[in-house]
Amino acid sequence: MHQTPRTNALKSQLTLVILISLVYSGVRLFTRKDRIRLKHISVEDGLSMEAVSCIIQDRDGYLWIGTQVGLNRFEGSSFKLFL
């Protein structure tokens, strides 16, 4: 497939924007004063399925975890499943 100079320029610009965004995100992450805690959560903890499609945290602090089975709300120590 032949690419035009314009296509190559757009790809280069997009790559540069993505690279700058990743660097900026990394700098912001490592300059935070609070520590980030990670915990492995599994089906044994109440998650509806091991394979997770998406994760988001709402303004109340709940983690919403999407799986093929349904939407899980993690409340810090337990899950509530929404089908």
N, C-alpha and C positions, 0 to 999 in steps of 0.2 A: 504494500500500500504506500503510495507516494504522499509525502506530507509537504505542504506548502511552507514557505518561510514564515507566514503569518501564524500557521498552526504551531510551528516550532517555537515562535516567540511567545505565544499564549501559554504553551506548556511550561516554558522557562519561567514566565511571570507567576504562574500558578504554583510551581514548585517553590519559588522564592517566598511567596506569601505563606504557604504551608510551613516552610522551614522557620520563618520568622515567628509565626504563631506558636509553633512547638517550643522554640527557645524561650519566648516570652512566658508561656505557660509554665515551663520548667523553672524559670527564675522565680516566678510568683509562688510556685509550690514550695521551693526550698528556702524562701525568705519568710515564710509564715512563722510566727512566734509559737503558735500552739503545735503540738505534735499530732501527727496523723496516726491513728490506730487502725490496724487491719485485723480482721478476724475471719477465719474460714467458717462459713455457714453452710450446712448441708441438710439433707432430708432428715437426718437424725435430730436436727434442731427444730424441725417443723416446716422447712421449705418444701413446697409442693413438688419440686422436681430439681434435679441437679443442674440441668442445662438452663441457663439464664439468658434471656433475650435482651433485657435492658434493666438498668438500675437508675433511680432518681431519688433525691432527698427533697422532701417538701419543707415549707417554712416552719412547720411544727417539729421538725427533726426526724420524722418517720422516713424509713427507707422503703420505697416501693420497688418491688422486684417482679419483673414480668417473666413468665415461663409459658410454655405451650399449654400447660394445665390451667393457668389462671394468673391473677394478679395477687401478689403476696405483700402484706404490709408488715414490716419488721418493727416491733415496738421496743427494741432494746434487749429483750430476753425471750420473746415469743412472737409467733406469726399469727396473722389473721388472713385467711384466704378468701378472696373475692373471685367468684367464677363468672 
